[in-house]
Amino acid sequence: MAKHNKKRNVGLLHEQLVRHASEMTVDGNSQKATKTIDILMHHFHKDSEMLKEFRLFSSLIHTRVSNNDIARRIIEESRKACENHDPVMLMKEKSSLIKDVNHIIDREDFYNQRVQDYKLFATVQVLLNEWRGKSFLAPDERVKYELVLESHLTSEPPPKDLVKTENANPLVLNIMIDKFNKKYENSLSRDQKSLLEAKLTGDDKKVIELSSKIKEESIKTIKNYFGRCDNQVLLSKKNLLENKIANYTPDNTHISLSKALTLSNLLEELEE
């Protein structure tokens, strides 16, 4: 059997880092999220061997083609591309990344975070190692691994709950799909889900449009609410609330997003 070290799987490392940063962001721990993003930026920079390997890895994971001939051609070209990797430098870079994960993130289950396509990730990393000359596979095993990859390349792409945009990272999308489906399905309103989807898929135009819509609906709802409200304590806050909403100018920043999410929550409560 092939030797696979999940701590040195470039795809797993990248996804686990993005997943951790996303979880910290959603949980409101901006400091830990920022540290994780800094690790990503530091180790996956444009001149790094890891970014070179990750791009090849990612293309094999996310590419789909119409027939086996094209798939075999992709595998052959990927094998040639591995010749341009520096295995010694790659090993050093991964060791440095693992050290930062262990010391800076310091999360016991970091390497055990569940990845849906773990077997495929392992297959691709084993083949990348093999194509660089590691030679852990017997000839028949290598053929079997390449046939698994060929089958993946010609398979139907999985359906997505979120619409992918040109700026979206497929790994980030997978994280947010899991988040929405498993954790937030029953706790977020429809407007809040739409806002988060737009923000996390990089659709800034839609974020601003949705935030502006929430602002307009909030102004109308508050006017109607206070029109029939006889609570003097609440009425005393009317002008302050209306001024804050009127002065809110939606944009693509996290602060604006937070205000829109809060307004959406207030809107839902007032409507109820």
Buried (B, 14 or more C-beta within 10 A) or exposed (E): EBEBEBBBBBBBBBBBBBBBBBBBBBEEBEEBBEBBBEBBEEBBEEEBBBBBBBEBBBBBBEBEBEEEEBBBEBBEEBBEBBEEBEBEEBEEBBEBBBEBBEEEBEBEEBBEBEBEBBEBBBBBBBBBBBBBEEEEBEEEBBEEBBBBBBEBBBEEEEEEEBEEBEEBBEBBBBBBBBBBEEEBEEEBEEBBBBBBBBBBBBBBEBBBBBBBBBBEBBBEBBEEBBEEEEEEEEEEEBEEBBEEBEEBEBEBEEEBBEBBBBBBBBBBEBEE
